[in-house]
Amino acid sequence: MSRAGPVTFEESRIDTPALPGGPQVPSMLVAAGGFDSHVAGLRSDLASAGSVSAARRRAEQRALALWRDAVQRAQGRLWMGTIERYDDRPLYWARLMGTRDLRQWRPAFAVSAEARAGLLRTFDHASRGITTPSREAATEVLVSGFDPYRLNDEIRRSNPSGASALQLDGVRFTAGDRTIRVRAVMLPVTWSGFDAGIVEDAFGPHLTAGAVDLIMTISQGGRGAMTIEQWAGAWRGGRPDNNDEGTPGPIPPIAGRPQPEFIETTLPYQAMIDARTTPWPTRLNPQIGEWAAGDRPTGPVTRSTTGPAPGGRAESGGGGNYLSNESMYRSNRLRLALGATDVPGGHLHISALAYPADPCEIIDPAFAADRAHTIEQTIALVKAAATSVAQT
């Protein structure tokens, strides 16, 4: 595989050491997770593919297997590698190695830019759990987590929301006489991915088919709290993403669909709070930031906990104006546009993680325990929300 072709800024981190001259953390994590064979298998498939269509089939098969094995490994149904099962980072870096290889693939036959983009989209979506909807339980729940991010200052970052998604995908449990199934997807931390419609691709088919009874986007928030966001705002702050890109502005509208300034959660937040999960406190966050009509984007921003003012223009939801806010906004904008007003939806911010003091250590017992506790509490909060909906 030639390394002469272009890559994204995010993919360029694959060869990043923990410190100058130190170990390459991404490669260490892929090996520790047991995903080396997935990376090598895709490269082999691409080398032997005789056409774009053959490469696309093999890339999709490899991506589906990557997601399947990551979920089974996370849930303790498959033993892979040496690192503990709650770790989401091996999947993230293995996926990036796959997209880099697809981007740099140079076969003997011509591959158009459009065909390569299709290959990348197929592989990326399948490796994130974005699949065809189906109803297999009385109550169906769809949640999303995120990739690791803020990797420029800490290459070892995990994202407990993505790790929670791996723990939740396919999980079934009962509430009274009702069976509940949870499905999960993993979202990228890229504005371009959102602009390409990945949130709508993930949630739209399930909402359209009536195959979901609750949707919840989940992301990492502040340290030491589990926060249910009351509001999502229609503004992106433009803070740099995993590709070091970002421009402030309104969340791009969808032609022919409403574009409210704010969307309010309909999650059963009181049931989630009353579940008294641990170790972190769970609360509803009612804060928003807004401009007065005509002031956006240069006027003063008002912070409020009493809801949007008449004519106000969104500057931020409770969780800010980064991609977490946008995941809630986009998924629920679509839910409302499709008329699924009986399907509760909203966003949960979960506790951030604290990393080992030694920058060359990818995991230690304190970090592993902290992450496991946060993930288990996230699972409990999703189950509390689902149980409330099932019993309504």
N, C-alpha and C positions, 0 to 999 in steps of 0.2 A: 504494500500500500504506500503510494507516494505521499509525502508530507509537504509537497510543493504547492498544493492548492490552497485557496483561501479558507479561513475558518471564522467563526464568530468570536467576539471577545470572550464570551462565556466558555466556548470550547478551548480557547487558548490557555485557560487556567489548568488544563489537564496535566501539564508538565510543571506545575508550580510546586516548589519545595516549601516546607514549613518555614525554613530560614535559608538564606543564601548558602548553598553548598549542602543543605540538609536533605532529608528524605522527601521524595515526592509523595505527598499525602494522598492525592487522588488515586494513584496506582496502588498504594498500600491498602486503601480502603476497598478497591475493587477486588484485590487478591484476598483480603481478610474476609470479605463477604462471600467468596466462592464464585464470583461472577466472571472470572477470567475466561471460562469456556464460552460464555455467551458472547463476549467481545470477539474472541478468536473465531467463533462459529460464523458470525456475520461477515467477518473479513473473508473467510473461506468461501462462503456462499456468494459474495460479490465477485470474487476472483473467478468463479466457475460459471457465473450467470451468462447466458448467451443472448439475453435481450433485456430490455427495460422491464417488460412485463414479468419475466422470470425473476429478476432482481426484486421487484416489488412484492411478489408472492413470498419470496424467501425472507425479505426484510420484515414483512408483517408476521410471518410465523415466528421469527426470532424475537420480535418485540412482544408478541403475545406470551411466548415462553418466558421472556425476561420478567414481565409483570406477574405471571402466574407463579414463578419460582420465588420472586420477591415476597409475594403475599404468603405463600406457603411457608417460606423460611421465617417470616415475621411472626406467624401464628404457631410456630413450633411443629409444623407438619412435614417439614423437610429440613434435613441438616445440611447446611452448606457453610464452608469456611470456618473461621475461628473466632470471628467477632460476634458479640451477643446479638440476639435476634431482634431487638428493638431498634437496631441501627438502620436508618433510611439512606445513609450516604453511599453505600455500595451501589444501590440502584441508580441514584442520581448520576454518579460518575460513569457507570457502565452505559447509561443511556447517552450521555454526552460523547463518550468514545464512539458509540454507534453513529450518532449524527455527524460527528467529524469524519468518520470513515465514508459515510454516504456522500458527504459534501466533497471529499477528495477522491472519490472513486473515478478512475479514468480508464474505462474499458476500451477495447479495440473499435467498438462502434460508437456512433454519435449519441450523446445524451443531451436533449434540449434542456434549457433552464426550466421550462414548465414541467418536464418529466422528472427532473431532479427534485423540484419543489414538491411534486406529488409523492415521490419516494420518501422524502423527509417527513412530510405530513403523516403518511401512513405509518411509518415507524414510530414517530413521536406519539401520535394518538394511541396506538395499540400498547405502547410501553407505559402509558399513563392510566390504563384501565378504562379508557373511553370506548364503550362497546354498545351494541344494540340493546335496547331496553326489553325487558320481559317481566311479567308479573308471576312470581312463584310463591308469594306469601300474602296473608291477609293484609298486612301493612308493610309497605315498601319505603325505605329511607335511602336517600342519596346524599352523600357528604363529599366534600372536597378538602384536600390538604394542599400544601405548597412544597416546592423544592427548597433546598437550602438557599440562602441569599446572604448579602453583605460579606461576600467571600474575599473582597480585596483586603480587608483588615483581619480576617480570620478564615484561613482556607479549610480549617477543620469543621466548619459549621455543619450542624445537623438542623433539621426543622422538625420539631415535635408534632406539628400538624400533619406533615407528610408521613411521618412514622406512625401516627395514629390512623391515617387512611389505610396503610398497609395492614394494621391490626384489625381494622373494621371490615374490609372488603369481603363480602360473602358471609359475614357472621349472621347466624340465626339465633333467636331466643324467643321465649314466650312471655306474654303478659296476659294473665288470666287464661282465656281460651283462645287467644289470638297468637298466631305466629308472626314474628317480625323478622324481616331480612334487611340487612344494610349492604348497600353497594357504595364503593368509594372510587374516587378519581384523584389524580395528582395534577395540580396546575403549575405552569411555569411562572417564574418571577421575571417576566419580560413584557414590556408594553407592546412589543410587536406581536407576541403570541396572543394577547388580549385583542389587539386590533384585528388579527386574523380570525377572531371569533371562537377561540377555544372554549371559553366559558359557555357560550351558546351551544357549541357542539357537544359539550359534556352534559348539559342539563336539558337542552331543548327536546331531544327525542323522547326522553322519559316523561317530560311534561306534556308533550303533544300526544303521546300514546296513552296517557292516563295511567302510567305505570309507576307512579311515585306518590306517596302520601305526605312526605315531609322532605324539604331540602335544607341543607345547612352547609355553608362555607365555613372553613376553619383555618385559622392562621396563627402564627406566633405573635404574641403581644408583649406587654411588659412583664418584668420578672415578678413572680409571686402572686399572680391573680389570674382568675378565669373570668373573662368579661364578655357578657352578651351585649352586643351593640344594638342600641335601640334604633339608630338611624344610619343610613348610607347616603352619601351626597354625590351629586352628579359632576364632581370636579376632581381631576387628577392633579396632584401637586407637582408631578414630574421628577421626583427624586430618582436618581439613577438606579436602573435595574441591573440584572445580572449581565447585561451586555453593555453596561455603563452608558445607557441611553435614557433619556427622559425629557419631556417638554411639558410645562404646565398648560392646562387647558381643559375645556369641558370633556367629559367622557363622550366619545363619538356616538351620536344618535343612530338609531336604526330607522331607516326610511319607513314612514307610515305607522310608526309606533310611538306611543307617548314617551316623553322624556321629562318626568317629574324632577324637581330640584332635589327632593329627598324622598326616600322610601323607608317606611317604618317596618321594623321586625314584626312578624306574626308568630315567632317561635313561642312555645309554651314556657316562657322564661321563669315564671314563678315556680312551676313544677321542677325546673332544673335547679333553681336556688334551693327549694325545699328538700331536694334530694340529699342535701348536706354532704356532698362528696368532699373528699380530702385528697391531698394536703392543703390545697390553696383555696382561699375564699372565692365564692362565685357571686357576681353582682351584675346588675343591669347598668349600663352606661348610657345616660340620656343626653350627653353633651353633643353639640354641633358647633360648627363655625359657619358664619354666613356674612355675605355682603348685603347691604341694602340695595334695592332695585337701582340699577344704573351705575353702581360703584365698582362692579367686578371688571378687571382684577386688581385695580390699583387703590381702591378705597380702604377704609378701616374695616377690620374683621371683628364681628361681634361673637363672643362665646356665650352659649346659652344652654341651659338644662331644661328649658320649658317648651322645647319644640320650635319648629320653624316659624318665623314671623311672616305675616302677609306680604307677599311680593319679594321675600328674601331670596338671595341667590346662594347656592351651596358653595362653601369653601372647603368643608370637610365634614365627614360623618364622625361618629363617636370614636372610631378607630383611626381617624386621620384621613388622608387622601392619597394613600399608596394603593398597591394592588389588592390588599386585603379588603379595603373599602370598595374597590371596584368589583371584586368578585361577588360581594353581597349585592351591589347595585345591579350589575349585569344579570345575575341569575334571577333576581326578583323582578327586575324590569321585564324580563322575558316571561316569568311566571304570571305577572299581572296582564301583560299583553295577550297571552294565550287564554286568559279567562280562568286560570287555575287559582281562583281566590280562596278556595277551600283547602288548598295545600299550604300549610305553614312554611315560612321561610325566613332565614336570617343568618347572622354571622356570630361565631364564637371565637374570641381571641384567647389563646391559652398561654401559660407561663413560658417565658424565655428560659434558656439554659445557661448554666455557668460551666466554663471549660477548664480542663486541666491546666495548672500553672506552667508546666513544662510544655513549650510550644511544639516540641517534637513528639509529644505523646498524644495519640489519637483518641484514647479512651482511658479512663481510670475508674475505680469502683464508685467514687463519689459522683462523677458525671453520669455513669450508667444508671445508678440508683435514682438520681434526680430526674433523668429523662424517663425512666420506667414509671415512676410515680406520676409524672405529668401526663404521660400517655394513658395510663390506667384511669386517671381521673377524667380525661377526655372521653374515653370509652364509656365511662359511667354516666357522663352528662348526655352523651348521644342517646344512650339507652333510656335515660330518664325522660328526655324529650319524646322519643319514639313511643314509650309506654303511655305517656300522657295522651298522645294523639290516638293510639290504638284504643284507649279506654273512653275516648270522647264519643 
